Amino acid sequence: MQRPLEPLSLLAAYNQWMNVRLYDAAATLPHEELIADRGAFFKSILGTLNHLAVADTIWLKRFALHPTAPTVLAQLQDTPLPAALDAMPYADLHALRQRRQWLDDIIVAWVEALKPGDLDSVLEYRNTRGTAFRRPLGSLAMHFFNHQTHHRGQITTLLSQAGVDVGVTDLVALIPEVG
């Protein structure tokens, strides 16, 4: 029988696994290739990787404001809120990778600390333009992970165009076989 939060745990593990693969692949390219404008929405490989770290930070800080937020999210208290979705707080891959690993550890711990009832509760937040929203936490968590997958798909395309094969990217690679 599946635990209520098992799908989110799988997505958190997949997120962490895929980020390791992406950063390993990106590390094979010289800095000039990472910052080259490739016509993507966030221009470059490094720009898109930065966007994911920025967006994840924004969402985790929103999740931290929820009354049922696990204490693990308190680690973000001193992290400044990014000013824009296209901000480039990390100019080099090494520093960005360190931040990514830190964020991924927090994401895994956050999901593991959630209780099933938390997902049914409502999160009140404001977007980057200041517009107020009230939405179910569970649905927002699904958006959070879907957003990551969306942009990682863009990054795998950019890496492929640069001649780098990321390898297997399918979620099914992490789903255990049932005997």
Disulfide bonds with the S-S distance in Angstrom:
none
